[in-house]
Amino acid sequence: MKTKKYVIAIAIFGGMLFLANAANSFEQNGEQTAKIEKKLRKIPTKG
């Protein structure tokens, strides 16, 4: 029973570390958002 509690505690702690790492991998300040750059296309007039 004691080892079962240790295994559960380690699993919870590992899950917390994983979630903290995943949250830090995303920049949440909005500076590195994906921007779509629009280019003007020239439409041929007679073609």
Biopython code that builds the backbone (N, CA, C, O; Angstrom):
import numpy as np
from Bio.PDB.StructureBuilder import StructureBuilder

atoms = [
    (1, "MET", "N", (0.828, -1.196, 0.000)),
    (1, "MET", "CA", (0.000, 0.000, 0.000)),
    (1, "MET", "C", (0.870, 1.257, 0.000)),
    (1, "MET", "O", (0.503, 2.275, -0.588)),
    (2, "LYS", "N", (2.012, 1.178, 0.657)),
    (2, "LYS", "CA", (2.898, 2.326, 0.723)),
    (2, "LYS", "C", (3.515, 2.617, -0.644)),
    (2, "LYS", "O", (3.637, 3.776, -1.040)),
    (3, "THR", "N", (3.896, 1.578, -1.354)),
    (3, "THR", "CA", (4.490, 1.785, -2.677)),
    (3, "THR", "C", (3.452, 2.312, -3.663)),
    (3, "THR", "O", (3.783, 3.081, -4.566)),
    (4, "LYS", "N", (2.206, 1.902, -3.491)),
    (4, "LYS", "CA", (1.147, 2.390, -4.363)),
    (4, "LYS", "C", (0.989, 3.903, -4.208)),
    (4, "LYS", "O", (0.792, 4.605, -5.201)),
    (5, "LYS", "N", (1.072, 4.403, -3.003)),
    (5, "LYS", "CA", (0.963, 5.839, -2.766)),
    (5, "LYS", "C", (2.142, 6.579, -3.375)),
    (5, "LYS", "O", (1.981, 7.666, -3.930)),
    (6, "TYR", "N", (3.331, 5.987, -3.271)),
    (6, "TYR", "CA", (4.506, 6.614, -3.872)),
    (6, "TYR", "C", (4.385, 6.670, -5.393)),
    (6, "TYR", "O", (4.742, 7.676, -6.006)),
    (7, "VAL", "N", (3.893, 5.612, -5.994)),
    (7, "VAL", "CA", (3.744, 5.570, -7.447)),
    (7, "VAL", "C", (2.732, 6.616, -7.891)),
    (7, "VAL", "O", (2.955, 7.307, -8.885)),
    (8, "ILE", "N", (1.631, 6.740, -7.175)),
    (8, "ILE", "CA", (0.621, 7.744, -7.521)),
    (8, "ILE", "C", (1.185, 9.146, -7.358)),
    (8, "ILE", "O", (0.936, 10.013, -8.196)),
    (9, "ALA", "N", (1.945, 9.381, -6.287)),
    (9, "ALA", "CA", (2.530, 10.701, -6.065)),
    (9, "ALA", "C", (3.531, 11.056, -7.162)),
    (9, "ALA", "O", (3.569, 12.195, -7.625)),
    (10, "ILE", "N", (4.336, 10.089, -7.573)),
    (10, "ILE", "CA", (5.310, 10.335, -8.642)),
    (10, "ILE", "C", (4.596, 10.587, -9.964)),
    (10, "ILE", "O", (5.025, 11.440, -10.742)),
    (11, "ALA", "N", (3.515, 9.861, -10.229)),
    (11, "ALA", "CA", (2.766, 10.065, -11.469)),
    (11, "ALA", "C", (2.134, 11.456, -11.504)),
    (11, "ALA", "O", (2.156, 12.118, -12.541)),
    (12, "ILE", "N", (1.583, 11.893, -10.401)),
    (12, "ILE", "CA", (0.982, 13.231, -10.351)),
    (12, "ILE", "C", (2.049, 14.299, -10.521)),
    (12, "ILE", "O", (1.851, 15.267, -11.255)),
    (13, "PHE", "N", (3.181, 14.127, -9.846)),
    (13, "PHE", "CA", (4.265, 15.097, -9.950)),
    (13, "PHE", "C", (4.810, 15.157, -11.371)),
    (13, "PHE", "O", (5.088, 16.244, -11.877)),
    (14, "GLY", "N", (4.967, 14.020, -12.014)),
    (14, "GLY", "CA", (5.436, 13.982, -13.400)),
    (14, "GLY", "C", (4.450, 14.643, -14.346)),
    (14, "GLY", "O", (4.850, 15.331, -15.285)),
    (15, "GLY", "N", (3.163, 14.436, -14.103)),
    (15, "GLY", "CA", (2.147, 15.086, -14.923)),
    (15, "GLY", "C", (2.173, 16.591, -14.769)),
    (15, "GLY", "O", (1.988, 17.320, -15.744)),
    (16, "MET", "N", (2.401, 17.064, -13.553)),
    (16, "MET", "CA", (2.488, 18.500, -13.322)),
    (16, "MET", "C", (3.698, 19.089, -14.048)),
    (16, "MET", "O", (3.607, 20.166, -14.637)),
    (17, "LEU", "N", (4.823, 18.387, -14.005)),
    (17, "LEU", "CA", (6.016, 18.870, -14.701)),
    (17, "LEU", "C", (5.801, 18.905, -16.212)),
    (17, "LEU", "O", (6.240, 19.830, -16.896)),
    (18, "PHE", "N", (5.117, 17.878, -16.718)),
    (18, "PHE", "CA", (4.834, 17.834, -18.157)),
    (18, "PHE", "C", (3.947, 18.998, -18.575)),
    (18, "PHE", "O", (4.206, 19.639, -19.593)),
    (19, "LEU", "N", (2.905, 19.276, -17.803)),
    (19, "LEU", "CA", (2.006, 20.374, -18.150)),
    (19, "LEU", "C", (2.700, 21.726, -18.035)),
    (19, "LEU", "O", (2.439, 22.623, -18.837)),
    (20, "ALA", "N", (3.572, 21.882, -17.057)),
    (20, "ALA", "CA", (4.301, 23.140, -16.917)),
    (20, "ALA", "C", (5.239, 23.340, -18.098)),
    (20, "ALA", "O", (5.386, 24.460, -18.589)),
    (21, "ASN", "N", (5.870, 22.274, -18.557)),
    (21, "ASN", "CA", (6.770, 22.365, -19.704)),
    (21, "ASN", "C", (5.985, 22.691, -20.975)),
    (21, "ASN", "O", (6.435, 23.490, -21.797)),
    (22, "ALA", "N", (4.825, 22.079, -21.133)),
    (22, "ALA", "CA", (4.012, 22.338, -22.322)),
    (22, "ALA", "C", (3.483, 23.768, -22.317)),
    (22, "ALA", "O", (3.395, 24.398, -23.372)),
    (23, "ALA", "N", (3.132, 24.284, -21.150)),
    (23, "ALA", "CA", (2.628, 25.653, -21.072)),
    (23, "ALA", "C", (3.733, 26.660, -21.351)),
    (23, "ALA", "O", (3.466, 27.718, -21.920)),
    (24, "ASN", "N", (4.951, 26.360, -20.968)),
    (24, "ASN", "CA", (6.054, 27.287, -21.199)),
    (24, "ASN", "C", (6.546, 27.262, -22.637)),
    (24, "ASN", "O", (7.232, 28.188, -23.071)),
    (25, "SER", "N", (6.206, 26.220, -23.379)),
    (25, "SER", "CA", (6.668, 26.149, -24.754)),
    (25, "SER", "C", (5.898, 27.103, -25.660)),
    (25, "SER", "O", (6.366, 27.437, -26.749)),
    (26, "PHE", "N", (4.733, 27.539, -25.226)),
    (26, "PHE", "CA", (3.947, 28.497, -25.991)),
    (26, "PHE", "C", (4.179, 29.890, -25.431)),
    (26, "PHE", "O", (4.105, 30.107, -24.221)),
    (27, "GLU", "N", (4.458, 30.823, -26.317)),
    (27, "GLU", "CA", (4.612, 32.215, -25.904)),
    (27, "GLU", "C", (3.220, 32.823, -25.823)),
    (27, "GLU", "O", (2.485, 32.836, -26.810)),
    (28, "GLN", "N", (2.862, 33.320, -24.659)),
    (28, "GLN", "CA", (1.516, 33.831, -24.465)),
    (28, "GLN", "C", (1.462, 35.352, -24.468)),
    (28, "GLN", "O", (0.416, 35.925, -24.162)),
    (29, "ASN", "N", (2.552, 36.015, -24.803)),
    (29, "ASN", "CA", (2.545, 37.470, -24.799)),
    (29, "ASN", "C", (2.090, 38.055, -26.125)),
    (29, "ASN", "O", (1.965, 39.274, -26.239)),
    (30, "GLY", "N", (1.844, 37.239, -27.115)),
    (30, "GLY", "CA", (1.285, 37.705, -28.375)),
    (30, "GLY", "C", (2.286, 38.282, -29.351)),
    (30, "GLY", "O", (1.884, 38.781, -30.402)),
    (31, "GLU", "N", (3.562, 38.236, -29.052)),
    (31, "GLU", "CA", (4.552, 38.805, -29.961)),
    (31, "GLU", "C", (4.890, 37.862, -31.107)),
    (31, "GLU", "O", (5.282, 38.311, -32.184)),
    (32, "GLN", "N", (4.747, 36.594, -30.891)),
    (32, "GLN", "CA", (5.141, 35.626, -31.901)),
    (32, "GLN", "C", (3.931, 34.930, -32.497)),
    (32, "GLN", "O", (3.938, 33.709, -32.659)),
    (33, "THR", "N", (2.906, 35.676, -32.822)),
    (33, "THR", "CA", (1.732, 35.077, -33.439)),
    (33, "THR", "C", (1.970, 34.924, -34.926)),
    (33, "THR", "O", (2.773, 35.650, -35.510)),
    (34, "ALA", "N", (1.289, 34.001, -35.527)),
    (34, "ALA", "CA", (1.440, 33.764, -36.956)),
    (34, "ALA", "C", (0.697, 34.856, -37.710)),
    (34, "ALA", "O", (-0.501, 35.058, -37.514)),
    (35, "LYS", "N", (1.413, 35.548, -38.562)),
    (35, "LYS", "CA", (0.820, 36.624, -39.335)),
    (35, "LYS", "C", (0.753, 36.201, -40.794)),
    (35, "LYS", "O", (1.689, 35.613, -41.337)),
    (36, "ILE", "N", (-0.362, 36.511, -41.404)),
    (36, "ILE", "CA", (-0.537, 36.207, -42.819)),
    (36, "ILE", "C", (-0.217, 37.473, -43.596)),
    (36, "ILE", "O", (-0.864, 38.507, -43.426)),
    (37, "GLU", "N", (0.778, 37.375, -44.439)),
    (37, "GLU", "CA", (1.169, 38.529, -45.243)),
    (37, "GLU", "C", (0.454, 38.448, -46.588)),
    (37, "GLU", "O", (0.595, 37.481, -47.336)),
    (38, "LYS", "N", (-0.301, 39.476, -46.862)),
    (38, "LYS", "CA", (-1.046, 39.507, -48.114)),
    (38, "LYS", "C", (-0.204, 40.217, -49.173)),
    (38, "LYS", "O", (0.335, 41.297, -48.933)),
    (39, "LYS", "N", (-0.103, 39.603, -50.329)),
    (39, "LYS", "CA", (0.620, 40.180, -51.440)),
    (39, "LYS", "C", (-0.384, 40.587, -52.526)),
    (39, "LYS", "O", (-1.322, 39.852, -52.834)),
    (40, "LEU", "N", (-0.167, 41.747, -53.082)),
    (40, "LEU", "CA", (-1.029, 42.175, -54.163)),
    (40, "LEU", "C", (-0.665, 41.423, -55.432)),
    (40, "LEU", "O", (0.501, 41.339, -55.816)),
    (41, "ARG", "N", (-1.678, 40.887, -56.063)),
    (41, "ARG", "CA", (-1.457, 40.150, -57.304)),
    (41, "ARG", "C", (-1.841, 41.032, -58.480)),
    (41, "ARG", "O", (-2.874, 41.700, -58.471)),
    (42, "LYS", "N", (-1.002, 41.017, -59.471)),
    (42, "LYS", "CA", (-1.299, 41.781, -60.679)),
    (42, "LYS", "C", (-2.177, 40.951, -61.589)),
    (42, "LYS", "O", (-1.828, 39.839, -61.984)),
    (43, "ILE", "N", (-3.318, 41.517, -61.909)),
    (43, "ILE", "CA", (-4.250, 40.819, -62.783)),
    (43, "ILE", "C", (-3.999, 41.294, -64.204)),
    (43, "ILE", "O", (-4.047, 42.494, -64.473)),
    (44, "PRO", "N", (-3.733, 40.370, -65.116)),
    (44, "PRO", "CA", (-3.496, 40.791, -66.490)),
    (44, "PRO", "C", (-4.781, 41.374, -67.096)),
    (44, "PRO", "O", (-5.864, 40.813, -66.929)),
    (45, "THR", "N", (-4.649, 42.485, -67.787)),
    (45, "THR", "CA", (-5.833, 43.171, -68.316)),
    (45, "THR", "C", (-6.347, 42.505, -69.576)),
    (45, "THR", "O", (-7.559, 42.433, -69.779)),
    (46, "LYS", "N", (-5.464, 42.020, -70.421)),
    (46, "LYS", "CA", (-5.913, 41.432, -71.691)),
    (46, "LYS", "C", (-5.350, 40.026, -71.842)),
    (46, "LYS", "O", (-4.569, 39.738, -72.748)),
    (47, "GLY", "N", (-5.755, 39.197, -70.962)),
    (47, "GLY", "CA", (-5.146, 37.912, -71.120)),
    (47, "GLY", "C", (-5.829, 36.852, -70.395)),
    (47, "GLY", "O", (-5.407, 35.697, -70.447)),
]
sb = StructureBuilder()
sb.init_structure("model")
sb.init_model(0)
sb.init_chain("A")
sb.init_seg("    ")
for serial, (resi, resn, name, xyz) in enumerate(atoms, 1):
    if name == "N":
        sb.init_residue(resn, " ", resi, " ")
    sb.init_atom(name, np.array(xyz, "f"), 0.0, 1.0, " ", f" {name:<3s}", serial, name[0])
structure = sb.get_structure()
